[in-house]
């Protein structure tokens, strides 16, 4: 259906006449004038009953279009000129080609999706991939692009246009909120620096492309895999990166599996063990005694690598005010953030607490 609508949008740039596509019952499913879509043409019955391919009324010319052995659509053009039939024949061939290519692409997308979800037998993947002209020996990496339900369709269309070259990437929808990019990474199989540059440039290009259209998305970057049949691992890693980034990096729009750090470890710990750790580091829920100004100070202190001067400058507070707030943290929690060991312990405990709060309060069904 979308391919037919694309044909109509392109036809509008070529012909001035109103052109449209109906189903065999006369329902207009695509038109150069979008206002006609959803309307019903009562002439469709007579067109379908006619033995001729072409039919006409006072102001319209119709053509039955067969896909395979069966008539599937009726093309119309608002013109009774002799050239109208030529236009319809050309548009009909255009639609047939688009529908046929879309059918092949749809089968390829379904196969790729099954490989991602591990619904294909490993030994059969190279055989089936050959049918779709997929080179299994090229390195790949999977990006998961998460958007809101309302923006999902637009995000998918933009990404498909962005990667219009099917040789460089495969873009498909996993659900209404999730688009998957299986990116050819053959050019990045060299050094670690080359891989980092490739990931940063590729992920940032996708993010900038969608942000420029006013769309907010979060991107999870999987691991490099050397064979197509292993893209399911990269997909799992990308999903994990998206989940961990969602929990520990609130304002991070690109989460890389190979850069998850401590968050990866905490995410895999049992909740009971995490709670025991919190009770040990923050007895009697001592962290709840810290006011908002103190919490902001702590975050800035960590962001500036425990540098008091930089923290004071960033917060626009006197050095004595910073010292007072850090002393308050020590008094309430027993941890002196000016001590490296205590700072590390506080940071870890804060991340564990964030994880526990997420488990208790999250109702985000998009993260799985």
N, C-alpha and C positions, 0 to 999 in steps of 0.2 A: 504494500500500500504506500509506504513512504517513498519507494522508488518511483511509483506512478505520479505522486504529488511533485516530486522533484522534476520529472519530465514536464509537468504542466507549468511549473515555475519558470523553467527554461524556455518553454514554448511561448510564454507571455512576452519574452524579450525579443522574439522573432516575428510573431504574427500579431496583427492588430485585432483580428476577429476573436470572438469568445470561443474557446475550445474547452471541451470537457470529456470526462470518462464516466460512464455509468455502469452499474452492474446490470445483469439481464432483466432485472425488475424495474429498471428506470431510475434507481437511486443514484444521484450524482455523488461520486466518491472523490473526485478530484477535478479541479477546474482552474482555468487561468484567472477566473473571477471567484475568489474564495467564498463570496456571498452565495454562490449557487450551490456550494457543497451542502449536502443534506436534503436538497430539494428532489422532487420526483417528476420525471418527464412521462406524461401519459402516452407518448408516442412509442415508448419502448416495446410495448406488446406487439404493435403492428410491425415494428422493425424485426423483432425476433421471429414472427410468423412468416415474414417474407422469405421467398426462396433466394432473393438477391443479397449480395454482400452489402450493397449500398441502397439506401432509401433516402427519401427527401420529403420535406414539408415546404410550406411557403417561404420560410426563412432559414431552415436548417438542413444540413446534410448529415446523414448518419452512416456509420460503418460498423458492421459486426467484426469483432476481433476474436480469433481463436487462439487459445494457448494449448498446444498439443492438438488433440483431436476434438476439443470441445470449445464452443463459444463461451467466453468468460466475461467479455466486456463489450460495451457499445461506445464507440467514439462519436462525438458530434462536433460540428463547427457551425457557427452562425453565419452561414453563407450558402447561396445556391448557385454560385459561379462554377464553371467547369473546373477551375483550379482547386476547388474545395476537395474533390476526391483525391487529387494528387497530394494535397496537404495531409489528408487523413491517412493515406497509405504510408507516407513517410513517418508520421507520428506513430502509427500502429507498429511499424518495424522497430522503431525506437523503443517503444514500450515492451515489445516482445524480448528484445535484447536485454533491456534493463531487468525485466522479471526473471529471465533465464540466468543472468549473472548473479542476481540477488539470491536465487535458489541455490546456486553453487556456493556463494559466499556464506549463506545461512548454514549449509551443511558443514562447511569448514569451521565456522564459528562454534557450532554445536560440538564438533570433534575436539576443538581446542578447549572448550569449556569442560568437556568430560575428562580430558587429560589433566586440567587444573584441579578438578575435584576427585581425581584418582578413580574414575569410573571406567577406565580403559586398562586392559591387561598390558603390562610393560612390554611383553614380547610382541604384541600386535601393533603397538604404536608406530614403529618405523614403517611397517607395511602400509598402514592406513595413511600415514603422513605422506608417503610417496604419491598416493592418489591425488592429494591436494597440493602437490608440488611444494611441500614443506621440507626444508633442509634440516634434518635432525642434528647434524654435527656442528651447527653454529651456536655460539654462546648466546645466552639470553638472560634477561632480568625482568621481573614482574613488578609493575607499579599498581597499587590499589588506590583508586581515586574515590573518595567518599564525599558525597554532597547531600543536601537536603532532598526530601522526596519531591518537592516542587520543582527543583532545578535539575533533577536526574536526567530527564530526556534531553534537555538543552546541553548539559555537560557532555553527554554521549555524542551528540551530533557535532559539537565543536571539536572534540577529540578525534572523531573519525575524519573530519575535514583537515585537522592539524596533521594527522598521519595518513594522508591520502595515498601515500606510496606504501602499498601493502608489503613491500619487501623489507621495509625498515621496522614495521611494528604491526601488531594485530590488536585492534581495539574492540572490545565486546562488553556487553552489559551482563553483570552477574545478578543484579536485581534492580529495583527502582532507585536505589541510592548509591549503588556501587558500580563503577566502571573499571575494567581491567585493561591494562596496557601490557602486552607481552612484547618487550622491546628487544630488537636485535642488538646484541652487545659485542659483536665480533671485533669491533675496532678497539674495545677496551680490555682485551685479554692479556695485555702486557703487564706493566708494573702496577703496583698499588696506587701510585700517584695518578696514572692514566685512568684507573678505575674511578678514583675519587672525582677527578675532573669530569669524567663522563657522567657519573651519577648526578653531581651538582648541576651541571649544565642541562642535562635532560629533565631532571625534576623541576628545576627553576623555570625552564621554558614552558613546561606544562602549567605550572602554577601561575606564571605571568600571563599566559594566554587566556586562562579562565578568569583571573582577577580583572584583566582588561575588559572583560565582558560583564563585569559586575557580579561574578559568581564566587562564592566562598567555598573552598574545598580543602580537604585534608588528604595528604598523600602518604601512603606507606610504601617504602622501598624494600624489596626483597633482596635475596642474595643472588650472586652470579651462579649460573649453572651452565655446564659445557654441552649438555645434550637437551634436545627438545623434550624428551620423555621425562626429564627431571624438573620441568617447570612447576610441577605441583609443590615441590619443596620451596621454590622461590615465592610462590603464592602464599604458602603457609607463613613463611618468614615475613612477608609484607603485611599480612593480616596481624601478626604479632606486633610488628613495629607500629602499626596504626593503633592497636589497643594500648600498648605501653605508652606511646606518645600522648594518647588521649588522657591518660591518668596523670602522668608526671610532668608533662610539658604543655601547659594550658594554651600558650600562645604560639606553639610550634606547629607550622602547617606542613612541614616535610619531616617525616620520621624514618630514619634509616635503620635497618635491622643490624647492620654492623657498627652502629653508633649508639646503641641503647644503654650501654654502661650498667650502672647499678640497678636501674629500673628493671632490666631483664631478670636479674637475680631475685629481686623482691617479688616480682610478678609470679614467680614460680614457687614461692614459699607458701606453706599452708597458713590459713588465717589464724589458727590457734597459736602457731609458733610466732607469728607476727604480733599477736596480742600479748604474749608472754614477754616479748622483747620490749614492747611499749611500756608495760607495767614495770619493767625493770629499770628502764632509762627515765621514764616520767612517772614515778610513783604518785598515786592519788591524783592522777590526771593534772600534773603540775603545769603542762603546756596551756591549759585553759585559763591560767592566771595571767597570761601575757596579753596586754592590750594591743590594739591595732597598730599604734605608733611603734611599739617594740617589735612587732612582727615585721613591719616594713623595714625597720632598721636591720633586723637579722638578715632578711633577704638581700638587702643592699650590701651588707657586710660580707656575705658569702659571694655575691656577684663581683665584688672588688677584691677577691682573694685575701680576705681578712686584713685588708689595708685600711686602717682607721682614718688616715688623712683623706684618701679618695672617697671613703664612705661619707665623711662629714661634708665634703665638697658636693657630693651628689645629692645629699639630703638637705643641703643648705642649713645645717645645724652646727652649733659650736662644738669643738672637740670635747668639752666637758659634758655637754648633753649626751654625746655618744657614749662617753665613759659611764655616765649615770645609767643609761639604758642597758649597757652590757653588764654592769654590776647588778642591775635588777634581774636580768636573765639568770645570772649566777645564783642570786639569792633564791629565786623561785624554783629553779630546776636543778641546782647543784652543778651546773655545767658552765665553765668559763670559756666563752667562744674565742678568747684570745689565745687559748691553748689549742694547739693543733689537734691533739687527741680528743679533747672535748668537742671541738668543732666538728670533727669527722663523725663522732657519735651522735651529736645533735642532728647533723644533716641526714644521716641514715635513719634515725628515729623519725624525723619529719617526713621522709619519703614513705616509710612504713605506715605512718599514721595516715598519710594521704591515700595510700592504697586501701587501708581498712575502711576509711570513710567512703571511698568509691564503692567498695563491695556492699556497704550498708545502705547507701543512698541512691546508687545509680539505677535509673530506669531507662537507660539508653539502649533500646533494642537494636540499634544499628551497629553496636560494637559486639562482636561475637568471636 
